[in-house]
Amino acid sequence: MREVRDRALFDLDDGPVTPSNRADLTATTRLLNVLLASLVVSSLQYEQHALVVRAPLARPLAELLFAGADRDRGDARLVATRIRQLGCVGDYDPQHLSPRSQVAFRAFPDGDVVGIVTQNLVGVRILVQTLQEAVRWIGDDDPTTRRLLERLLEAKETQADELSAQSAQQAATGRPGARPGT
């Protein structure tokens, strides 16, 4: 027990990063900044898409997209907080966000509902794959970051389910946001 205490007292300026954290902090921070950029770009895309969906029948879709934007902003904040805990700063510089993001921003100024749903579903699936790979890469080297990534992964899988259901509803009814049979 004394050994654990001695290690905890070593390099107090490192905050929560203790000698038992075996992660390559530079590479982990780089990975987290890619996720941060992807989440910020995704949130902006959700927001823009929600604002161009105008039809009264598409209100449920707009609400789903606004909720997705809010979730992604919250998730980005969690990632930026973890980057800070690791001793670095999350990079929110607009010049770096788009090039670093795994999610490509695509606007639909004409309100193409099918295109909007498809683009957001593709974006969230990219985030799911990115998070799966990140969880595997982190492994046991940084349990706190891994748990954060696993929580984000679970949330993104839920978002993918919601968007997939929205896509299926559109296909079944031909109307955005409509429920099958209405």
FENUR-V948655 format. One record per run of one state. SS is the DSSP state (H for helix, E for strand, - for the rest). FROM is the first residue (numbers start at 1). TO is the last residue. Records with the same first field share a line. If there is no record, write none. Layout:
SS: FROM-TO ; FROM-TO
This chain:
-: 1-1 ; 10-11 ; 15-24 ; 53-55 ; 86-93 ; 101-112 ; 139-142 ; 174-182
H: 2-9 ; 12-14 ; 25-52 ; 56-85 ; 94-100 ; 113-138 ; 143-173
